[in-house]
């Protein structure tokens, strides 16, 4: 009976729940005349289809080609299967187990269809602030567990009315299997309270809140992921979806800031908001749909406010996470590997299980646990966090560790430039253990080396000394034999402390002998690569491990990243690094597919917004629609996209950003800082405030720049359009992409500087500094 019928079982992982994937599969199956089932599982979605073999093949291709715009497939596996003789295609009730690995979609801004309904007086969801469909609405903030079904979300408390249920069950309706589906009759509701928790009697809570805002009051508003504090931007006395309705009440602008006191987490619970925000907000616009974090992961550092907050939570599963173990696991997860690996976790700061500051770690790790196999030897951070801002303090620590009181016999630039009283005080607080925590950080070692060779004693932004040490090393790598490294010793203890004293002494010898700092830096980089490669070989012999995962902010250093990959691969290791997420602690915005010949454009000034950028770092995405707190950025992106919709745009979110790279290039090429002032005029008052706060105003101004990677044939049209915009009149081409190869791209500026950066998955480009 089934002679001409084939069957396949298809398993798909990724973001395939909460994005309309099952309804999509349902309609796709019917379009190809296929029968079978689709079911959500804890791992994603499982599909069984039956029909003509050619129709199944077309169906499988279309799953990838036509998938919903919010879906992201990480794995798709199919296999031939037994024919069951299905009569139709059905969406089954979800399966769940104790092992969950599917990805959860983020909350999605309102779609155009729902927005039209929201402001249509004839629609039954007119001005209903919880409107949604399979293309938009809450996901992450309402889910308790996977699979993503209504019973596993905070919507389980709201039973759909007959009309909503009909939509939910109709395959032709865009709310087919939309788990948060609701209306004013059956769904969550908004209520307005004053700061005394007294309910404000009104038939229109949002409209009443708008009136309070216009009267100069501050209103705490519960959105999708927590509370915002809102004030009328035009009221001199007052200096989510729900926001759409508020803005429809006649505001030209609202000041919206996170619902928390400085340094505290954002309030997400109604009672919590009343307790913490009553001294700030006059009124509270709340709703009765819970925001549901079920698992709270927190850093081991006991002084982090986020850690303190986590430990105060009741009824939630709390998971302490060691910083460097998390780095290695993130690399393993990204590369989809399991089991034990050798993990090289290198960065500036992370709280260790022994109470010290880690950062130069060799771990034997898997997803559940880790063993610390080795680390750089501990030295004290004189003055604690002050040592991060003043690398000379780290230099003193390393020098005192290597020479003791003989430090005063060293004729080093550091000893000459830093006041002797400061150095003696730094040593004294080290010896007396006053605010001088021990660190094994590779980042701090980079800082110390930079100060010892006379490169940088103070920094304006985190990582500046390490970045500059890397930059000068680039010029020395070609003239240095890779076999020439500083001497080091590898102990054989259970947990090996890798002494850097001998390296420090050899660096000092080179400085005192007049060796070019460029060559010293290059030699130091090569030493780190050789040292840890040798230790990985010792661990392979001891444990039989042949896989090495690289993670941590130090691997934004292209010399280290490329050097370790090359060295470890040459010695027979399988090496894993980051391509989908950055190696450091942050999340970088990205551009797609930068290619050789693409021009790099730096946008014009938005210096009027310097203080906004200084006090609130935007997180922008350039998928439609463009989101931003800073209007000029919207203008810039829009005029670029209007000319060429496929242009690749990057909002650089990193500390220093473009300014760092251009500043370094200017210094090395002797062009001077005027390169910035030509293109980035800064208001005097902005510059004055920045300088008073200790920020480089040019760096602050650059925080607001857009970088676009534009194909050569389109660059003049894009640049012309940008320059016609009021915010882009000073836009200019600053360089081009000169080379790309798997996982990396090289950028070259018009004045001769170059930079190698790592590519993200799918051709995405991370930070350029």
C-alpha positions as CSV (number, residue, x, y, z in Angstrom):
1,X,0.0,0.0,0.0
2,X,3.0,2.3,0.7
3,X,5.1,1.3,-2.2
4,X,5.4,4.8,-3.6
5,X,5.5,6.6,-0.3
6,X,8.7,7.5,1.6
7,X,9.1,8.8,5.1
8,X,11.7,10.9,6.9
9,X,12.3,11.9,10.5
10,X,13.8,15.4,10.7
11,X,15.2,16.8,13.9
12,X,16.0,20.5,14.1
13,X,17.9,22.4,16.8
14,X,18.3,26.2,17.3
15,X,15.8,29.0,17.8
16,X,12.8,27.0,16.5
17,X,10.4,27.5,19.4
18,X,8.4,30.7,19.9
19,X,9.0,31.9,16.3
20,X,6.1,30.3,14.5
21,X,8.2,27.3,13.3
22,X,5.6,24.6,13.9
23,X,2.8,26.6,12.0
24,X,5.4,27.2,9.3
25,X,6.1,23.5,9.0
26,X,2.4,22.7,9.1
27,X,1.7,25.0,6.1
28,X,4.8,23.9,4.3
29,X,3.9,20.2,4.6
30,X,0.4,20.9,3.1
31,X,1.9,22.9,0.3
32,X,4.0,19.8,-0.6
33,X,1.2,17.4,-0.1
34,X,2.9,15.7,2.8
35,X,1.4,14.0,5.8
36,X,2.8,13.5,9.3
37,X,3.5,15.3,12.6
38,X,5.5,18.1,14.1
39,X,6.3,18.2,17.8
40,X,8.3,20.5,20.1
41,X,10.9,18.7,22.2
42,X,13.4,19.8,24.8
43,X,16.0,19.9,22.0
44,X,14.0,21.8,19.4
45,X,11.5,20.3,17.0
46,X,10.9,16.8,15.6
47,X,9.1,16.4,12.3
48,X,7.9,13.1,10.7
49,X,6.8,13.5,7.1
50,X,5.4,11.0,4.5
51,X,4.8,11.4,0.8
52,X,6.5,11.3,-2.5
53,X,10.3,11.2,-2.3
54,X,10.7,14.3,-4.5
55,X,8.1,16.2,-2.4
56,X,10.0,15.4,0.8
57,X,13.2,16.5,-0.8
58,X,11.6,19.9,-1.7
59,X,10.1,20.1,1.8
60,X,13.6,19.7,3.4
61,X,15.1,22.3,1.2
62,X,12.3,24.8,1.8
63,X,12.6,24.4,5.6
64,X,16.1,26.1,5.3
65,X,15.3,28.4,2.5
66,X,11.9,29.7,3.7
67,X,12.2,29.4,7.5
68,X,10.4,32.1,9.6
69,X,12.5,35.3,9.8
70,X,13.0,35.0,13.6
71,X,14.1,31.4,13.4
72,X,17.8,30.3,13.6
73,X,18.7,26.7,12.7
74,X,22.0,25.4,14.3
75,X,21.5,21.7,13.4
76,X,19.2,19.8,11.1
77,X,19.4,16.0,10.9
78,X,17.2,13.7,8.8
79,X,16.9,10.0,8.4
80,X,14.8,7.6,6.5
81,X,11.9,6.2,8.6
82,X,9.1,3.7,8.6
83,X,5.9,4.7,6.9
84,X,3.0,5.0,9.3
85,X,0.3,5.9,6.9
86,X,-0.7,9.3,8.2
87,X,-3.9,10.7,6.8
88,X,-3.0,14.4,7.4
89,X,-0.4,16.6,9.0
90,X,-0.8,17.3,12.8
91,X,0.9,19.4,15.4
92,X,1.3,17.2,18.5
93,X,1.5,18.1,22.1
94,X,5.0,18.8,23.1
95,X,7.4,16.3,24.7
96,X,9.8,17.2,27.5
97,X,12.5,15.6,29.6
98,X,15.1,16.6,32.1
99,X,17.7,17.3,29.4
100,X,17.1,20.6,27.7
101,X,19.3,22.2,25.0
102,X,17.1,24.2,22.7
103,X,17.6,27.9,22.3
104,X,15.0,30.4,23.5
105,X,14.0,33.3,21.3
106,X,14.4,36.8,22.8
107,X,11.3,39.0,23.2
108,X,10.3,40.4,19.8
109,X,9.1,44.0,19.2
110,X,5.6,44.4,17.9
111,X,5.1,43.5,14.2
112,X,3.5,45.8,11.7
113,X,0.3,43.7,11.6
114,X,-0.2,43.9,15.3
115,X,0.7,47.6,15.4
116,X,-2.1,48.3,12.9
117,X,-4.6,46.4,15.0
118,X,-3.4,48.1,18.2
119,X,-4.5,51.5,16.9
120,X,-7.6,50.4,14.9
121,X,-10.7,51.4,16.9
122,X,-12.7,48.7,15.1
123,X,-10.3,45.9,16.2
124,X,-11.1,43.9,19.3
125,X,-7.5,44.4,20.6
126,X,-7.6,48.2,20.2
127,X,-5.0,49.7,22.6
128,X,-4.6,46.3,24.3
129,X,-0.9,46.5,25.5
130,X,-0.4,42.7,25.4
131,X,-1.2,42.2,21.7
132,X,1.1,39.7,19.9
133,X,1.2,36.9,17.3
134,X,3.6,34.3,16.1
135,X,5.8,37.1,14.6
136,X,6.2,39.2,17.7
137,X,5.6,39.4,21.5
138,X,7.2,38.1,24.7
139,X,9.3,34.9,24.6
140,X,12.3,34.8,26.9
141,X,10.8,36.8,29.8
142,X,7.7,34.6,30.1
143,X,9.1,31.1,29.7
144,X,9.5,28.9,32.8
145,X,11.0,25.9,30.9
146,X,11.2,24.2,27.5
147,X,9.5,23.1,25.4
148,X,8.0,26.5,24.7
149,X,4.3,25.9,25.3
150,X,1.7,28.1,27.1
151,X,1.7,25.7,30.1
152,X,5.4,26.3,30.5
153,X,5.1,30.1,30.5
154,X,3.6,32.8,32.8
155,X,0.6,32.8,30.4
156,X,-0.5,29.6,32.0
157,X,-2.5,31.7,34.5
158,X,-4.7,33.1,31.6
159,X,-7.1,30.8,29.9
160,X,-7.9,31.9,26.3
161,X,-11.4,33.0,25.6
162,X,-13.3,31.3,22.7
163,X,-12.2,33.8,20.1
164,X,-8.6,33.7,21.1
165,X,-8.7,29.8,21.2
166,X,-10.2,29.8,17.7
167,X,-7.3,31.9,16.4
168,X,-4.8,29.7,18.2
169,X,-6.3,26.6,16.5
170,X,-6.6,28.0,13.0
171,X,-3.6,27.1,10.7
172,X,-4.4,30.0,8.4
173,X,-4.3,32.6,11.3
174,X,-1.1,34.3,12.2
175,X,-1.8,33.5,15.8
176,X,-1.9,29.8,15.1
177,X,0.0,28.3,18.1
178,X,1.0,31.8,19.4
179,X,1.6,30.8,23.0
180,X,1.1,34.4,24.5
181,X,-2.1,34.9,22.6
182,X,-4.7,36.9,24.6
183,X,-7.1,39.8,24.5
184,X,-8.6,42.3,26.9
185,X,-11.3,39.7,27.8
186,X,-9.0,36.8,28.8
187,X,-5.4,38.1,29.1
188,X,-3.2,40.2,31.4
189,X,-4.3,43.7,32.5
190,X,-2.6,46.9,33.4
191,X,-3.3,48.7,36.7
192,X,-2.2,52.1,38.0
193,X,-1.1,52.6,41.6
194,X,0.4,55.5,43.5
195,X,3.6,55.2,45.5
196,X,1.6,54.2,48.6
197,X,0.3,51.1,46.7
198,X,-3.2,52.5,46.5
199,X,-5.0,51.7,43.3
200,X,-5.9,54.7,41.1
201,X,-9.5,54.5,40.1
202,X,-9.7,54.8,36.3
203,X,-11.1,53.0,33.3
204,X,-8.0,53.8,31.3
205,X,-4.8,53.2,33.3
206,X,-2.4,54.0,30.5
207,X,-4.2,57.2,29.6
208,X,-4.2,58.3,33.2
209,X,-0.5,57.5,33.5
210,X,0.1,59.7,30.5
211,X,-1.7,62.6,32.2
212,X,0.4,62.2,35.3
213,X,3.6,62.2,33.1
214,X,2.4,65.4,31.4
215,X,1.8,66.9,34.9
216,X,5.5,66.4,35.7
217,X,5.3,63.1,37.7
218,X,7.7,60.2,37.4
219,X,6.0,56.9,36.5
220,X,7.5,53.4,37.0
221,X,6.3,51.3,34.1
222,X,6.5,47.5,33.9
223,X,7.4,46.4,30.5
224,X,8.4,43.0,29.0
225,X,11.6,42.5,30.9
226,X,11.3,44.7,33.9
227,X,10.5,48.3,35.0
228,X,11.4,51.6,33.4
229,X,11.3,55.0,35.1
230,X,9.6,57.5,32.7
231,X,9.3,61.3,32.7
232,X,8.1,63.8,30.1
233,X,11.2,65.0,28.3
234,X,9.6,68.4,27.7
235,X,8.5,69.0,31.3
236,X,11.1,71.1,33.0
237,X,9.9,70.1,36.4
238,X,10.4,66.3,35.8
239,X,14.0,66.3,34.5
240,X,7.5,47.9,25.3
241,X,4.6,47.8,23.7
242,X,2.9,49.8,26.4
243,X,5.3,52.5,25.3
244,X,3.6,52.7,21.9
245,X,0.3,53.6,23.6
246,X,1.9,56.1,25.9
247,X,3.6,57.8,23.0
248,X,0.2,58.0,21.2
249,X,-1.0,60.2,24.0
250,X,0.7,63.2,22.6
251,X,4.3,63.1,23.8
252,X,7.1,64.4,21.6
253,X,9.6,62.4,23.7
254,X,9.8,60.5,26.9
255,X,12.8,60.0,29.1
256,X,13.0,56.3,29.8
257,X,15.6,54.8,32.0
258,X,16.0,51.5,33.7
259,X,13.9,50.8,36.8
260,X,16.6,50.6,39.4
261,X,18.8,52.7,41.7
262,X,22.3,53.1,40.4
263,X,24.3,49.8,40.4
264,X,21.3,47.7,41.4
265,X,19.5,45.2,39.2
266,X,16.4,46.3,37.3
267,X,13.2,45.6,39.3
268,X,11.0,42.9,37.6
269,X,8.4,42.1,40.3
270,X,5.6,44.4,41.3
271,X,6.1,44.2,45.0
272,X,9.9,44.6,44.5
273,X,9.3,47.7,42.4
274,X,7.2,49.3,45.1
275,X,9.8,48.4,47.8
276,X,12.8,49.8,45.8
277,X,11.4,52.6,43.6
278,X,8.8,54.3,45.8
279,X,11.3,57.1,46.7
280,X,11.7,57.8,43.0
281,X,8.5,57.1,41.2
282,X,5.2,58.9,42.0
283,X,3.0,56.3,40.2
284,X,3.3,52.7,39.2
285,X,1.8,51.3,35.9
286,X,1.9,47.6,36.5
287,X,0.4,44.4,35.0
288,X,-0.4,41.0,36.2
289,X,1.8,38.9,33.9
290,X,4.8,37.6,35.7
291,X,8.4,38.0,34.4
292,X,9.8,34.5,35.1
293,X,13.5,33.9,35.8
294,X,13.7,30.4,37.1
295,X,17.4,29.9,37.2
296,X,19.8,32.6,38.4
297,X,23.4,32.2,37.5
298,X,25.8,34.5,39.3
299,X,29.5,35.2,39.4
300,X,31.5,33.8,42.3
301,X,32.8,37.3,43.2
302,X,31.1,38.1,46.6
303,X,31.3,41.9,46.1
304,X,29.5,42.1,42.8
305,X,26.0,43.6,43.3
306,X,24.6,41.1,40.9
307,X,26.0,38.3,43.1
308,X,24.5,39.9,46.2
309,X,21.2,40.3,44.5
310,X,21.2,36.6,43.3
311,X,21.9,35.4,46.8
312,X,18.9,37.3,48.1
313,X,16.5,35.6,45.8
314,X,14.1,33.1,47.3
315,X,12.6,30.1,45.5
316,X,14.9,30.3,42.5
317,X,17.6,27.8,41.5
318,X,20.9,29.6,42.1
319,X,24.0,28.5,40.2
320,X,27.4,30.0,41.1
321,X,29.7,30.2,38.1
322,X,33.5,30.6,38.1
323,X,34.4,33.2,35.5
324,X,37.1,31.3,33.7
325,X,35.3,28.0,33.6
326,X,32.4,29.9,32.0
327,X,34.8,31.2,29.4
328,X,35.9,27.7,28.4
329,X,32.4,26.2,28.5
330,X,31.2,29.1,26.2
331,X,33.9,28.1,23.7
332,X,33.0,24.4,24.0
333,X,29.3,25.2,23.5
334,X,29.9,27.4,20.5
335,X,32.0,24.6,18.9
336,X,29.5,21.9,20.0
337,X,32.1,19.7,21.8
338,X,31.6,17.7,24.9
339,X,34.0,15.9,27.3
340,X,37.2,17.1,28.8
341,X,39.4,19.7,27.1
342,X,42.5,21.7,28.0
343,X,41.2,25.2,28.5
344,X,43.4,28.3,28.2
345,X,41.4,31.1,29.9
346,X,43.3,34.4,29.6
347,X,42.0,37.8,30.6
348,X,42.3,40.7,33.1
349,X,40.0,39.8,36.0
350,X,38.0,36.9,37.3
351,X,37.3,35.8,40.9
352,X,38.9,32.5,41.7
353,X,37.8,29.7,44.0
354,X,40.7,30.5,46.3
355,X,39.6,34.2,46.7
356,X,42.4,35.5,44.4
357,X,42.0,37.3,41.1
358,X,42.5,34.8,38.3
359,X,43.3,35.5,34.6
360,X,46.2,33.3,33.4
361,X,44.6,29.9,33.8
362,X,45.1,26.4,32.4
363,X,42.0,24.3,33.2
364,X,41.0,20.7,32.6
365,X,37.4,21.4,32.0
366,X,34.1,20.0,30.8
367,X,30.6,21.5,30.8
368,X,30.0,20.5,34.5
369,X,33.3,21.0,36.3
370,X,36.9,22.0,36.0
371,X,40.3,21.4,37.6
372,X,42.9,24.1,37.7
373,X,46.0,22.5,36.2
374,X,48.2,25.6,36.2
375,X,48.3,29.4,36.4
376,X,50.7,32.3,36.2
377,X,52.3,32.9,39.6
378,X,50.5,35.2,41.9
379,X,51.7,38.8,42.4
380,X,49.9,41.5,44.5
381,X,47.8,44.3,42.8
382,X,49.1,47.3,44.7
383,X,46.0,49.4,45.4
384,X,43.6,46.9,44.1
385,X,41.6,48.1,41.1
386,X,43.8,51.2,41.0
387,X,46.5,48.9,39.5
388,X,44.3,48.4,36.5
389,X,44.3,52.2,35.8
390,X,47.9,52.6,36.6
391,X,50.0,49.9,35.0
392,X,53.2,51.2,36.8
393,X,51.8,49.6,39.9
394,X,51.8,46.2,38.3
395,X,55.3,46.8,37.0
396,X,56.4,47.5,40.6
397,X,54.8,44.3,41.8
398,X,56.5,42.1,39.2
399,X,59.8,43.9,39.7
400,X,59.7,43.5,43.5
401,X,58.8,39.9,43.0
402,X,61.8,39.3,40.8
403,X,64.4,41.6,42.5
404,X,63.2,42.5,46.0
405,X,65.0,45.6,47.4
406,X,67.4,45.4,44.5
407,X,64.7,47.1,42.4
408,X,66.3,50.5,43.3
409,X,69.4,49.5,41.5
410,X,67.6,49.2,38.2
411,X,68.0,52.1,35.8
412,X,64.6,51.7,34.1
413,X,62.4,54.4,32.5
414,X,59.7,53.5,35.1
415,X,62.0,54.3,38.0
416,X,62.9,57.6,36.4
417,X,59.4,58.7,35.5
418,X,57.4,57.7,38.6
419,X,58.0,59.6,41.8
420,X,60.1,57.5,44.2
421,X,57.7,58.2,47.0
422,X,54.8,56.6,45.0
423,X,56.9,53.5,44.3
424,X,57.9,53.2,47.9
425,X,54.3,53.6,49.0
426,X,53.2,51.0,46.5
427,X,55.7,48.5,47.8
428,X,54.8,49.3,51.4
429,X,51.1,48.5,50.9
430,X,52.1,45.3,49.1
431,X,54.2,44.2,52.1
432,X,51.5,45.2,54.6
433,X,48.8,43.5,52.4
434,X,46.7,46.7,52.3
435,X,44.2,46.5,49.4
436,X,46.6,44.4,47.4
437,X,44.8,41.2,46.3
438,X,46.9,38.5,44.6
439,X,46.4,38.1,40.8
440,X,47.4,35.5,38.3
441,X,46.1,37.6,35.4
442,X,47.7,37.6,32.0
443,X,46.1,40.9,31.4
444,X,47.9,42.4,34.4
445,X,51.2,40.8,33.2
446,X,50.7,42.6,29.9
447,X,50.2,45.9,31.8
448,X,53.3,45.3,33.9
449,X,55.5,44.6,30.8
450,X,54.1,47.7,29.0
451,X,55.2,49.8,32.0
452,X,58.6,48.2,32.4
453,X,59.6,48.8,28.8
454,X,58.4,52.5,29.1
455,X,55.3,52.2,26.9
456,X,52.4,53.1,29.2
457,X,52.2,54.0,33.0
458,X,48.6,55.2,33.1
459,X,45.6,54.2,31.0
460,X,42.5,56.1,29.9
461,X,40.5,53.0,29.2
462,X,40.6,49.4,30.3
463,X,43.1,47.3,28.3
464,X,44.9,50.3,26.7
465,X,48.4,49.2,27.8
466,X,47.8,45.6,26.6
467,X,46.5,46.9,23.3
468,X,49.5,49.2,22.8
469,X,51.9,46.4,23.7
470,X,50.2,44.2,21.0
471,X,50.3,47.0,18.4
472,X,54.1,47.6,18.7
473,X,54.7,43.8,18.7
474,X,53.1,43.6,15.2
475,X,56.0,45.6,13.8
476,X,58.5,43.4,15.4
477,X,57.1,39.9,14.6
478,X,58.5,39.8,11.0
479,X,62.1,40.6,12.1
480,X,62.2,38.1,15.0
481,X,62.9,34.4,14.9
482,X,60.0,32.5,16.5
483,X,62.5,30.3,18.3
484,X,63.9,33.2,20.3
485,X,62.0,33.5,23.5
486,X,62.6,34.4,27.1
487,X,63.6,31.6,29.5
488,X,60.9,30.1,31.8
489,X,60.4,27.2,34.1
490,X,57.5,24.8,34.3
491,X,57.1,23.1,37.7
492,X,55.5,19.7,38.1
493,X,53.2,20.4,41.1
494,X,49.6,19.2,41.1
495,X,48.6,22.8,40.5
496,X,51.6,24.5,38.7
497,X,52.3,28.1,39.4
498,X,54.2,29.3,36.4
499,X,56.8,31.7,37.7
500,X,57.2,34.9,35.6
501,X,60.2,36.2,37.6
502,X,62.8,34.9,35.1
503,X,60.8,36.4,32.2
504,X,60.7,39.7,34.0
505,X,64.5,39.6,34.6
506,X,65.2,38.9,31.0
507,X,62.9,41.7,29.9
508,X,64.7,44.1,32.2
509,X,68.0,43.0,30.8
510,X,66.8,43.8,27.3
511,X,65.5,47.2,28.4
512,X,68.8,48.1,30.1
513,X,70.7,46.9,27.0
514,X,68.8,49.3,24.8
515,X,66.8,46.7,22.9
516,X,64.0,48.2,20.9
517,X,60.7,47.9,22.8
518,X,59.1,46.7,19.6
519,X,61.3,43.6,19.7
520,X,60.9,43.1,23.4
521,X,57.1,43.1,23.0
522,X,57.3,40.6,20.1
523,X,59.6,38.4,22.1
524,X,57.3,38.5,25.1
525,X,54.3,37.5,22.9
526,X,56.2,34.6,21.5
527,X,57.3,33.5,25.0
528,X,53.7,33.3,26.2
529,X,52.8,31.2,23.1
530,X,55.7,28.8,23.5
531,X,55.3,28.6,27.3
532,X,51.7,27.5,27.3
533,X,52.1,25.3,24.2
534,X,54.8,23.4,26.2
535,X,52.5,23.1,29.2
536,X,49.7,21.8,27.0
537,X,52.1,19.1,25.8
538,X,52.8,18.1,29.4
539,X,49.1,17.9,30.1
540,X,48.5,15.8,27.0
541,X,51.2,13.3,28.1
542,X,49.7,13.2,31.6
543,X,45.9,13.1,30.8
544,X,45.7,12.1,27.2
545,X,43.9,15.2,26.2
546,X,44.4,16.6,22.7
547,X,41.8,19.3,22.4
548,X,42.5,22.9,23.5
549,X,39.8,25.6,23.9
550,X,40.9,29.3,23.8
551,X,38.8,31.9,25.6
552,X,39.0,35.2,27.5
553,X,39.6,38.8,26.6
554,X,43.3,38.3,25.9
555,X,42.4,36.4,22.8
556,X,41.2,39.6,21.2
557,X,44.9,40.0,20.8
558,X,45.4,38.8,17.2
559,X,49.1,37.9,17.8
560,X,48.1,35.6,20.7
561,X,45.1,34.1,19.0
562,X,46.9,33.4,15.7
563,X,50.1,32.3,17.4
564,X,48.4,29.8,19.7
565,X,46.3,28.3,16.9
566,X,49.4,28.0,14.7
567,X,51.7,26.6,17.5
568,X,49.1,24.2,19.0
569,X,48.1,22.9,15.6
570,X,51.7,22.4,14.6
571,X,52.1,20.3,17.8
572,X,49.2,18.1,16.9
573,X,46.4,19.6,19.0
574,X,42.9,20.2,17.9
575,X,42.2,23.9,18.7
576,X,38.9,25.6,19.3
577,X,38.3,29.3,19.5
578,X,35.3,31.7,19.2
579,X,33.6,32.6,16.0
580,X,29.9,33.2,17.0
581,X,30.5,35.2,20.2
582,X,33.4,37.4,21.3
583,X,36.2,35.9,23.4
584,X,35.9,38.6,26.0
585,X,33.0,39.2,28.5
586,X,31.0,41.5,26.3
587,X,28.6,41.0,23.3
588,X,29.8,42.9,20.2
589,X,27.5,44.2,17.5
590,X,28.6,43.1,14.1
591,X,28.6,43.6,10.3
592,X,28.1,40.9,7.7
593,X,30.6,39.6,5.2
594,X,33.3,42.3,5.0
595,X,35.3,41.5,1.9
596,X,38.5,42.7,0.3
597,X,37.9,46.0,-1.5
598,X,35.0,47.0,0.8
599,X,35.5,50.6,2.0
600,X,35.3,51.6,5.6
601,X,33.3,54.7,6.3
602,X,33.4,56.7,9.5
603,X,30.2,58.8,10.1
604,X,30.1,62.4,11.0
605,X,29.8,64.1,14.3
606,X,27.1,63.4,16.9
607,X,29.1,65.3,19.5
608,X,25.9,67.0,20.8
609,X,25.1,63.6,22.3
610,X,28.5,63.0,23.9
611,X,27.1,63.0,27.4
612,X,24.3,60.6,26.5
613,X,26.9,58.2,25.1
614,X,29.1,58.7,28.1
615,X,26.4,57.9,30.6
616,X,24.3,55.3,28.8
617,X,25.8,52.9,26.3
618,X,23.4,52.0,23.5
619,X,22.8,48.5,22.3
620,X,21.7,48.8,18.7
621,X,20.6,46.2,16.1
622,X,20.3,47.0,12.5
623,X,17.8,44.3,11.5
624,X,14.6,46.1,10.7
625,X,13.5,48.2,12.5
626,X,16.5,50.2,13.6
627,X,16.5,50.7,17.3
628,X,18.4,53.4,19.1
629,X,18.3,55.9,22.0
630,X,20.2,58.4,19.9
631,X,18.3,60.0,17.0
632,X,21.4,60.8,14.9
633,X,22.3,57.1,14.7
634,X,18.8,56.3,13.3
635,X,19.3,59.0,10.7
636,X,22.7,57.7,9.7
637,X,21.6,54.1,9.4
638,X,18.4,55.0,7.6
639,X,20.1,57.2,4.9
640,X,22.7,54.4,4.4
641,X,20.1,51.7,4.1
642,X,17.9,53.8,1.7
643,X,20.8,54.0,-0.8
644,X,21.8,50.3,-0.6
645,X,19.6,48.0,1.6
646,X,22.3,45.3,1.8
647,X,25.0,47.6,3.2
648,X,26.8,46.2,6.3
649,X,26.6,48.6,9.2
650,X,28.4,48.3,12.5
651,X,27.8,50.5,15.6
652,X,31.0,50.0,17.4
653,X,30.1,49.5,21.1
654,X,33.6,49.0,22.5
655,X,35.4,51.1,25.0
656,X,37.7,53.3,22.9
657,X,36.4,51.8,19.6
658,X,37.5,53.5,16.5
659,X,39.3,56.2,18.5
660,X,41.8,53.7,19.9
661,X,42.8,52.3,16.5
662,X,43.0,55.7,14.8
663,X,44.9,57.1,17.8
664,X,47.4,54.4,17.6
665,X,47.8,54.7,13.9
666,X,48.2,58.5,14.3
667,X,50.9,58.1,16.9
668,X,52.9,55.5,14.9
669,X,52.6,57.4,11.6
670,X,53.3,60.8,13.2
671,X,50.2,62.2,11.6
672,X,48.9,63.5,15.0
673,X,45.6,63.8,16.7
674,X,44.3,66.3,14.2
675,X,43.0,63.3,12.3
676,X,40.1,63.3,14.8
677,X,39.4,67.0,14.9
678,X,39.1,67.2,11.1
679,X,36.1,64.9,11.3
680,X,34.8,65.0,14.8
681,X,34.0,68.5,16.1
682,X,33.3,68.5,19.8
683,X,31.3,71.1,21.7
684,X,33.5,72.9,24.3
685,X,31.0,72.1,27.1
686,X,31.1,68.4,26.2
687,X,34.8,68.3,26.1
688,X,35.1,70.2,29.4
689,X,32.7,67.8,31.2
690,X,34.5,64.7,29.7
691,X,37.9,66.0,30.8
692,X,36.7,66.8,34.3
693,X,35.4,63.2,34.6
694,X,38.7,61.9,33.4
695,X,37.5,60.8,29.9
696,X,39.2,61.6,26.6
697,X,36.6,63.7,24.9
698,X,37.8,62.4,21.5
699,X,37.2,58.9,22.7
700,X,33.8,59.8,24.0
701,X,32.8,61.4,20.7
702,X,34.0,58.3,18.8
703,X,31.7,56.2,20.9
704,X,28.8,57.5,18.8
705,X,30.3,56.8,15.4
706,X,29.0,54.4,12.8
707,X,31.3,52.3,10.7
708,X,30.0,50.9,7.4
709,X,31.7,48.3,5.2
710,X,30.6,49.2,1.7
711,X,31.3,47.5,-1.6
712,X,33.4,49.6,-3.8
713,X,30.8,50.1,-6.5
714,X,28.4,51.5,-4.0
715,X,30.7,53.6,-1.7
716,X,30.3,56.9,-3.6
717,X,26.5,56.7,-3.6
718,X,26.4,55.8,0.1
719,X,29.0,58.5,1.1
720,X,27.2,61.2,-1.0
721,X,23.9,60.4,0.7
722,X,25.4,60.3,4.2
723,X,27.1,63.6,3.7
724,X,23.8,65.2,2.7
725,X,22.3,64.3,6.0
726,X,22.7,66.9,8.8
727,X,24.5,64.4,11.0
728,X,26.8,63.0,8.3
729,X,28.3,66.1,6.7
730,X,31.7,65.1,8.0
731,X,31.6,61.5,7.0
732,X,34.7,60.2,5.3
733,X,36.3,57.0,4.0
734,X,38.9,55.9,6.5
735,X,40.2,52.8,4.8
736,X,39.2,49.4,3.3
737,X,39.2,45.7,3.8
738,X,42.4,44.4,2.3
739,X,42.2,40.6,3.0
740,X,40.0,38.0,4.5
741,X,40.6,34.4,5.3
742,X,38.6,31.8,7.4
743,X,37.6,33.4,10.6
744,X,39.5,36.7,10.2
745,X,39.6,39.9,8.2
746,X,42.3,42.6,7.8
747,X,41.4,46.3,7.8
748,X,43.8,48.9,6.4
749,X,43.4,52.7,6.9
750,X,44.2,55.3,4.3
751,X,47.3,56.5,6.3
752,X,48.9,53.1,6.4
753,X,47.8,51.4,9.6
754,X,46.3,47.9,9.6
755,X,44.4,45.6,11.9
756,X,43.5,41.9,11.9
757,X,40.2,41.1,13.6
758,X,38.3,37.9,14.1
759,X,35.1,37.2,12.1
760,X,31.9,36.1,13.8
761,X,29.9,33.2,12.4
762,X,28.0,33.9,9.3
763,X,30.6,36.5,8.2
764,X,29.9,38.9,11.1
765,X,32.6,41.3,12.2
766,X,33.2,42.1,15.8
767,X,35.1,45.0,17.4
768,X,38.0,46.5,15.5
769,X,40.1,47.3,18.6
